[in-house]
Each structure stands twice: as C-alpha cells, then as structure tokens.
Amino acid sequence: MPDHLHVILAITGAHIGAPLHEIIKWYKTQTTNDYIRQVKQGVLPPFQTRIWQRGYYDHVIRNDTDLTEIRRYILENPIQTHRNAK
C-alpha cells in the first residue's frame, strides 16, 4: 500500500492527556487545509474524494524493544511494499 503514513507520536508537554482521536483529527485538518491552499496556488493537483481515510490504526509503544521493532517496521515497509507490488 504505497499511499499510507506511519508515525511515531510522542505526546508531551501541554498535550499530555489529550485524547488521541483529537490529536489525529487536528493533524488531518491542518494537513488538509495546507493541501487545499497549495491546490489553489497551483502547486498540487486537486483531489476528488478525500485526502485521509476515516479511521486509523494505533498501537501504544510500551518499551524500548517495542519501539525498536516498530522503527524497523517503518523503515522496511517501503521496501516490502515495493517488492510486493512487482
């Protein structure tokens, strides 16, 4: 799936305790608004449906081993996606 995003998100400072769905909603809103601005400037092509899918998958990273495995997965994912597309 070449059209997806992996993110390791650390919630710190004033955002501690903020519901994850609100943080994701804010991020999607901000990036969509920026994309629309760039469409109006002729920098990016218009989109027909949505930029973002409705849902998302989350996973709480509980320890350093988990973090290392997730980092490896994120780094290797584009390679695996490319291999599977052939």
TAURDA-V662736 format. One record per residue. RES is the residue in three letters. OMEGA is omega in whole degrees, -180 to 180 (NA if undefined). Layout:
res=RES omega=OMEGA
res=RES omega=OMEGA
This chain:
res=MET omega=-175
res=PRO omega=-174
res=ASP omega=178
res=HIS omega=-172
res=LEU omega=172
res=HIS omega=-179
res=VAL omega=167
res=ILE omega=-174
res=LEU omega=175
res=ALA omega=-179
res=ILE omega=-175
res=THR omega=174
res=GLY omega=-176
res=ALA omega=-177
res=HIS omega=178
res=ILE omega=-180
res=GLY omega=177
res=ALA omega=179
res=PRO omega=-178
res=LEU omega=-178
res=HIS omega=177
res=GLU omega=177
res=ILE omega=179
res=ILE omega=178
res=LYS omega=179
res=TRP omega=-179
res=TYR omega=-180
res=LYS omega=178
res=THR omega=-179
res=GLN omega=-179
res=THR omega=176
res=THR omega=178
res=ASN omega=178
res=ASP omega=179
res=TYR omega=180
res=ILE omega=177
res=ARG omega=-179
res=GLN omega=173
res=VAL omega=-180
res=LYS omega=178
res=GLN omega=-180
res=GLY omega=-178
res=VAL omega=-178
res=LEU omega=178
res=PRO omega=177
res=PRO omega=176
res=PHE omega=-175
res=GLN omega=-176
res=THR omega=-180
res=ARG omega=173
res=ILE omega=-176
res=TRP omega=171
res=GLN omega=-175
res=ARG omega=-175
res=GLY omega=177
res=TYR omega=178
res=TYR omega=177
res=ASP omega=179
res=HIS omega=178
res=VAL omega=179
res=ILE omega=-171
res=ARG omega=-178
res=ASN omega=-177
res=ASP omega=178
res=THR omega=178
res=ASP omega=179
res=LEU omega=179
res=THR omega=179
res=GLU omega=180
res=ILE omega=176
res=ARG omega=179
res=ARG omega=179
res=TYR omega=-179
res=ILE omega=-180
res=LEU omega=-177
res=GLU omega=-175
res=ASN omega=179
res=PRO omega=178
res=ILE omega=179
res=GLN omega=180
res=THR omega=180
res=HIS omega=179
res=ARG omega=-178
res=ASN omega=-179
res=ALA omega=-178
res=LYS omega=NA
